[in-house]
Amino acid sequence: MGLRGFEPLAFHKCRRWGALAAGALLLLIVLVAWWMYPIWTGQVLPYEQWMLRLWMPTWV
């Protein structure tokens, strides 16, 4: 007995896409953290590297 109008195959497709979306989001978060780590830890950066990491002009 299952949910009416809800096919098991559709559930597995939704679950797969949800898992892929969650994995992609986690990868994006890890990459941004890696990119911003030198600023968060107060490391000395060359000016060019500093400006690359400041994505918004108002952050200066």
C-alpha positions as CSV (number, residue, x, y, z in Angstrom):
1,M,0.0,0.0,0.0
2,G,1.5,3.3,-1.0
3,L,0.6,6.9,-1.5
4,R,-2.1,7.5,-4.1
5,G,-0.9,8.9,-7.3
6,F,2.7,8.7,-6.2
7,E,4.8,6.3,-8.2
8,P,7.9,4.7,-6.5
9,L,10.0,5.5,-9.6
10,A,9.1,9.2,-9.3
11,F,10.2,9.1,-5.7
12,H,13.6,7.7,-6.6
13,K,14.1,10.3,-9.3
14,C,13.3,13.1,-6.8
15,R,15.5,11.6,-4.2
16,R,18.4,11.3,-6.7
17,W,18.0,14.9,-7.9
18,G,17.8,16.1,-4.3
19,A,21.0,14.2,-3.4
20,L,22.8,15.7,-6.4
21,A,21.6,19.2,-5.5
22,A,22.7,18.7,-1.8
23,G,26.1,17.4,-3.0
24,A,26.5,20.4,-5.4
25,L,25.6,22.8,-2.6
26,L,28.1,21.2,-0.2
27,L,30.8,21.4,-2.9
28,L,30.1,25.1,-3.5
29,I,30.3,25.8,0.2
30,V,33.6,24.0,0.6
31,L,35.1,25.8,-2.4
32,V,34.0,29.2,-1.1
33,A,35.4,28.4,2.4
34,W,38.7,27.4,0.8
35,W,38.8,30.6,-1.3
36,M,38.1,32.9,1.7
37,Y,40.2,31.0,4.2
38,P,43.2,33.4,3.9
39,I,41.1,36.4,4.7
40,W,39.3,34.7,7.6
41,T,42.6,33.7,9.1
42,G,44.3,37.1,8.6
43,Q,47.0,35.9,6.3
44,V,49.1,38.4,4.4
45,L,48.0,38.5,0.7
46,P,49.3,40.4,-2.3
47,Y,47.1,43.3,-3.3
48,E,45.9,41.4,-6.5
49,Q,44.9,38.4,-4.5
50,W,43.1,40.5,-1.9
51,M,41.1,42.3,-4.6
52,L,40.2,39.0,-6.2
53,R,38.6,37.8,-3.0
54,L,36.6,41.0,-2.5
55,W,33.6,40.2,-4.7
56,M,31.7,43.4,-3.9
57,P,33.1,46.9,-4.4
58,T,31.7,48.0,-1.1
59,W,33.8,45.5,0.8
60,V,36.9,47.6,0.5
